């Protein structure tokens, strides 16, 4: 006789009950991460000074991404009741300093959008929180139950109405076709990945940015190398008429042994940007080269030695050289 089961859905032990920004200590978007408790803002891991009021503005906007936050709401968050302050100008200064910290612009913003006469909106893309996701439900239930009959009981109790909703004998007729379809889909996806269809000749003004290689002696600059490549990708994506392969496509080719021609065919681009980063003390050397994917010939290359304080300006220099 199967043990009695609770009417509420089964939840794995330790699974998060609710995922919201209030419960997350860190929020990440683009090359930035901000600790919502301390107000510590970093870009590519390097700390950026952020004024307290600007931090409060950013945290308030991040709590409602994509939604309008009115100026009156910000006033209530930034200044306690009965505080005498020139609200309009003080809020404008806080937002301006926030944009400066994020290298954002009021015209054509990437993160903070102004809604004239109303307020502001965060329009950046927040990365998913790095929490452990719950396992797939059916395999987890089967492992926990230990036998098919107990697993079916668990599944039945999860449905509205309890175990009487679907007869036990019907479960196999539901599960077996679904599992067969899943196996077929995985097999087809694997085949298409290994044998991509031959596509038309890629557009000449197209590019993929591969992850930069960390050449530092300590091999501890992978985060910085990835951030540099991602920032260059973002710069190039803003160039009119230039098609740029998405980060999720190009970055999955990290540590792949395929030659550049195969990479170009897989990503459907005519040119590929690759490079390396070597950091020693407070100096960084960045080497980059632009290669024609069809034949592997080099179109452009450059080597830059700079202080870390000049890294962001260096990104602009490389992006301008490539688009030129």
MARSENU-29575 format. One record per residue (C-alpha): y, x, z; residue number from 0. Coordinates in steps of 0.5 Angstrom, whole numbers. Example, Ala and Ser with C-alpha at 12.3 -4.5 7.8 and 13.67 -1.06 7.14 Angstrom:
2
-9 / 25 / 16 / 0
-2 / 27 / 14 / 1
REM end
This chain:
324
0 / 0 / 0 / 0
7 / 3 / -2 / 1
12 / 4 / 3 / 2
18 / -1 / 4 / 3
24 / 2 / 0 / 4
31 / 0 / 1 / 5
35 / -4 / -3 / 6
40 / 1 / -5 / 7
40 / 6 / -10 / 8
36 / 12 / -9 / 9
41 / 18 / -8 / 10
38 / 25 / -8 / 11
40 / 29 / -1 / 12
46 / 33 / -1 / 13
49 / 29 / -8 / 14
56 / 28 / -8 / 15
58 / 21 / -6 / 16
65 / 21 / -10 / 17
68 / 26 / -14 / 18
76 / 26 / -14 / 19
81 / 31 / -14 / 20
83 / 30 / -7 / 21
76 / 33 / -5 / 22
76 / 39 / -9 / 23
79 / 45 / -6 / 24
81 / 48 / -13 / 25
83 / 45 / -20 / 26
83 / 49 / -26 / 27
86 / 48 / -33 / 28
87 / 52 / -39 / 29
88 / 59 / -36 / 30
90 / 57 / -29 / 31
87 / 55 / -23 / 32
91 / 53 / -17 / 33
88 / 52 / -10 / 34
90 / 45 / -7 / 35
90 / 47 / 0 / 36
94 / 54 / 0 / 37
98 / 53 / -7 / 38
95 / 59 / -9 / 39
97 / 59 / -17 / 40
93 / 64 / -21 / 41
93 / 66 / -29 / 42
87 / 70 / -31 / 43
86 / 71 / -24 / 44
92 / 74 / -23 / 45
97 / 71 / -18 / 46
103 / 67 / -20 / 47
109 / 66 / -15 / 48
110 / 58 / -15 / 49
115 / 55 / -10 / 50
113 / 50 / -5 / 51
117 / 44 / -8 / 52
114 / 46 / -15 / 53
107 / 46 / -12 / 54
108 / 39 / -9 / 55
110 / 37 / -16 / 56
104 / 40 / -19 / 57
99 / 37 / -14 / 58
102 / 30 / -14 / 59
101 / 30 / -22 / 60
94 / 33 / -22 / 61
92 / 27 / -17 / 62
93 / 22 / -23 / 63
92 / 26 / -29 / 64
94 / 23 / -35 / 65
98 / 18 / -31 / 66
105 / 17 / -30 / 67
108 / 19 / -24 / 68
115 / 16 / -22 / 69
121 / 20 / -20 / 70
121 / 16 / -14 / 71
114 / 17 / -12 / 72
115 / 25 / -13 / 73
121 / 24 / -8 / 74
117 / 20 / -3 / 75
112 / 26 / -3 / 76
117 / 32 / -3 / 77
122 / 29 / 2 / 78
121 / 26 / 8 / 79
124 / 19 / 10 / 80
131 / 20 / 12 / 81
132 / 27 / 9 / 82
139 / 28 / 6 / 83
138 / 32 / -1 / 84
141 / 31 / -8 / 85
135 / 29 / -10 / 86
136 / 28 / -18 / 87
138 / 36 / -19 / 88
133 / 38 / -13 / 89
127 / 35 / -17 / 90
129 / 37 / -24 / 91
130 / 45 / -21 / 92
123 / 44 / -18 / 93
120 / 41 / -25 / 94
123 / 47 / -29 / 95
121 / 52 / -24 / 96
114 / 49 / -25 / 97
114 / 49 / -32 / 98
116 / 57 / -32 / 99
110 / 58 / -28 / 100
106 / 55 / -33 / 101
109 / 58 / -39 / 102
110 / 51 / -41 / 103
116 / 48 / -45 / 104
120 / 41 / -44 / 105
120 / 40 / -52 / 106
112 / 40 / -54 / 107
109 / 41 / -47 / 108
102 / 43 / -46 / 109
101 / 41 / -39 / 110
108 / 37 / -36 / 111
110 / 32 / -40 / 112
117 / 28 / -39 / 113
117 / 21 / -39 / 114
125 / 20 / -40 / 115
128 / 16 / -34 / 116
122 / 15 / -31 / 117
118 / 21 / -29 / 118
113 / 26 / -31 / 119
105 / 26 / -33 / 120
100 / 32 / -33 / 121
97 / 32 / -40 / 122
93 / 38 / -39 / 123
85 / 38 / -39 / 124
82 / 39 / -33 / 125
76 / 43 / -32 / 126
70 / 39 / -29 / 127
69 / 41 / -22 / 128
64 / 46 / -21 / 129
59 / 42 / -16 / 130
51 / 41 / -17 / 131
50 / 35 / -21 / 132
44 / 31 / -19 / 133
38 / 32 / -23 / 134
35 / 27 / -28 / 135
33 / 21 / -24 / 136
26 / 20 / -27 / 137
23 / 27 / -26 / 138
26 / 27 / -19 / 139
23 / 21 / -17 / 140
16 / 23 / -20 / 141
16 / 29 / -17 / 142
18 / 26 / -10 / 143
13 / 21 / -11 / 144
7 / 25 / -12 / 145
3 / 20 / -17 / 146
5 / 15 / -22 / 147
4 / 9 / -18 / 148
9 / 11 / -12 / 149
14 / 13 / -18 / 150
14 / 6 / -21 / 151
15 / 3 / -14 / 152
21 / 7 / -13 / 153
24 / 6 / -20 / 154
23 / -2 / -19 / 155
27 / -2 / -12 / 156
33 / 1 / -16 / 157
34 / -5 / -20 / 158
38 / -11 / -18 / 159
33 / -16 / -15 / 160
28 / -10 / -13 / 161
21 / -9 / -15 / 162
20 / -16 / -17 / 163
25 / -15 / -23 / 164
20 / -12 / -28 / 165
12 / -12 / -27 / 166
9 / -5 / -26 / 167
5 / -6 / -32 / 168
11 / -6 / -36 / 169
14 / 0 / -34 / 170
9 / 5 / -38 / 171
11 / 1 / -44 / 172
18 / 2 / -43 / 173
17 / 9 / -41 / 174
13 / 12 / -46 / 175
17 / 10 / -52 / 176
23 / 13 / -49 / 177
20 / 20 / -47 / 178
17 / 20 / -54 / 179
24 / 19 / -57 / 180
27 / 24 / -52 / 181
22 / 30 / -55 / 182
23 / 28 / -62 / 183
30 / 29 / -61 / 184
30 / 35 / -57 / 185
25 / 38 / -63 / 186
30 / 36 / -68 / 187
36 / 39 / -65 / 188
32 / 45 / -64 / 189
30 / 45 / -71 / 190
37 / 44 / -74 / 191
40 / 50 / -69 / 192
35 / 55 / -72 / 193
36 / 52 / -79 / 194
43 / 50 / -80 / 195
45 / 46 / -87 / 196
48 / 51 / -92 / 197
55 / 49 / -92 / 198
61 / 49 / -97 / 199
65 / 55 / -97 / 200
69 / 56 / -91 / 201
77 / 55 / -92 / 202
80 / 62 / -93 / 203
85 / 60 / -87 / 204
80 / 59 / -82 / 205
78 / 63 / -76 / 206
74 / 64 / -70 / 207
76 / 68 / -63 / 208
70 / 71 / -60 / 209
69 / 73 / -53 / 210
72 / 80 / -52 / 211
68 / 85 / -49 / 212
69 / 88 / -42 / 213
69 / 96 / -43 / 214
72 / 97 / -36 / 215
68 / 102 / -32 / 216
67 / 98 / -27 / 217
65 / 92 / -31 / 218
69 / 87 / -27 / 219
74 / 84 / -32 / 220
69 / 79 / -35 / 221
74 / 73 / -33 / 222
80 / 77 / -35 / 223
77 / 78 / -42 / 224
75 / 71 / -43 / 225
82 / 69 / -41 / 226
85 / 73 / -46 / 227
81 / 71 / -52 / 228
82 / 64 / -50 / 229
89 / 65 / -49 / 230
89 / 68 / -56 / 231
85 / 62 / -59 / 232
90 / 57 / -56 / 233
96 / 61 / -59 / 234
93 / 61 / -66 / 235
91 / 54 / -66 / 236
98 / 52 / -66 / 237
99 / 56 / -72 / 238
100 / 50 / -78 / 239
95 / 51 / -83 / 240
90 / 55 / -79 / 241
84 / 52 / -77 / 242
81 / 55 / -71 / 243
74 / 54 / -69 / 244
73 / 51 / -62 / 245
72 / 55 / -56 / 246
66 / 51 / -54 / 247
63 / 54 / -61 / 248
65 / 61 / -61 / 249
64 / 63 / -54 / 250
57 / 60 / -54 / 251
56 / 66 / -59 / 252
57 / 71 / -53 / 253
52 / 77 / -53 / 254
48 / 74 / -59 / 255
46 / 80 / -64 / 256
47 / 76 / -71 / 257
52 / 79 / -76 / 258
59 / 77 / -77 / 259
56 / 73 / -84 / 260
51 / 69 / -80 / 261
57 / 68 / -75 / 262
62 / 66 / -80 / 263
57 / 61 / -83 / 264
55 / 58 / -77 / 265
62 / 56 / -75 / 266
64 / 55 / -82 / 267
70 / 60 / -82 / 268
73 / 65 / -86 / 269
75 / 70 / -81 / 270
73 / 73 / -74 / 271
77 / 76 / -69 / 272
73 / 80 / -64 / 273
76 / 85 / -59 / 274
75 / 89 / -52 / 275
79 / 90 / -46 / 276
79 / 96 / -42 / 277
82 / 96 / -35 / 278
84 / 102 / -31 / 279
88 / 102 / -25 / 280
95 / 98 / -27 / 281
94 / 99 / -34 / 282
90 / 95 / -39 / 283
88 / 97 / -46 / 284
86 / 92 / -51 / 285
83 / 93 / -58 / 286
83 / 87 / -63 / 287
80 / 87 / -70 / 288
80 / 81 / -75 / 289
74 / 81 / -80 / 290
73 / 78 / -86 / 291
66 / 74 / -85 / 292
63 / 74 / -92 / 293
63 / 81 / -93 / 294
65 / 84 / -86 / 295
71 / 88 / -89 / 296
76 / 89 / -84 / 297
83 / 86 / -85 / 298
87 / 88 / -79 / 299
86 / 92 / -73 / 300
90 / 94 / -67 / 301
90 / 97 / -60 / 302
95 / 96 / -55 / 303
96 / 100 / -48 / 304
100 / 96 / -43 / 305
102 / 95 / -36 / 306
98 / 89 / -33 / 307
105 / 86 / -32 / 308
106 / 85 / -40 / 309
99 / 82 / -41 / 310
102 / 75 / -43 / 311
107 / 78 / -48 / 312
102 / 82 / -51 / 313
98 / 76 / -52 / 314
104 / 74 / -57 / 315
104 / 80 / -60 / 316
97 / 80 / -62 / 317
97 / 73 / -64 / 318
103 / 74 / -69 / 319
100 / 80 / -72 / 320
94 / 76 / -74 / 321
98 / 70 / -76 / 322
102 / 74 / -80 / 323
REM end
